[in-house]
Every structure is written in structure tokens, then in C-alpha cells.
Amino acid sequence: MIRTQIQLTEEQAKRLRELSAASRQSVAALIRRAVDQFLASANPNPAALYRQAHRVVGKYESDSIDISVHPDRYLEKDFGSC
């Protein structure tokens, strides 16, 4: 890991310490997780988006009768081949 230094507001530091105590995770681990989430949302991975979309297949209803039978066909239209 690479050590880095950041500056937080007093409120940010306080809330992170509280969350750290409640979750029994270090403040550093919480910050790393937040950075991971930010990076994932800033530059989404097409394969990860495909997997996320695939997890909801079958949960909802549609007028198209073959979505649950051929989900890849519909997902490829929106996400392309990964």
C-alpha cells in the first residue's frame, strides 16, 4: 500500500471516527472503501455493469415475453459484448 496524507474537515473526521467505532473498521479502511466506490462510479467497468444487470434478470415483469429466457440478447443491446 502507498501511504498518503489527506485533510478532512472536523465534521468529516468526527463522523468517520464514529462510523469506525460502530463498524469496527479502521478509518483508513473506510476511506479506501469510499475511494473504491468513487472510482467505480467515475469510470464504470462494462463487464461489472453487465454482471450487475444480469443479477436482476427475472425480478421484474415486462410485456416482452422472452426477456427471462434470453436476457443476454437484451443486455448486449445496452452494454455490448464484454
URMO-V248561 format. One record per run of one state. SS is the DSSP state (@ for helix, = for strand, . for the rest). FROM is the first residue (numbers start at 0). LEN is the number of residues. If there is no record, write none. Layout:
<<SS:FROM:LEN> <SS:FROM:LEN>>
This chain:
<<.:0:9> <@:9:14> <.:23:3> <@:26:16> <.:42:3> <@:45:10> <.:55:15> <@:70:9> <.:79:3>>
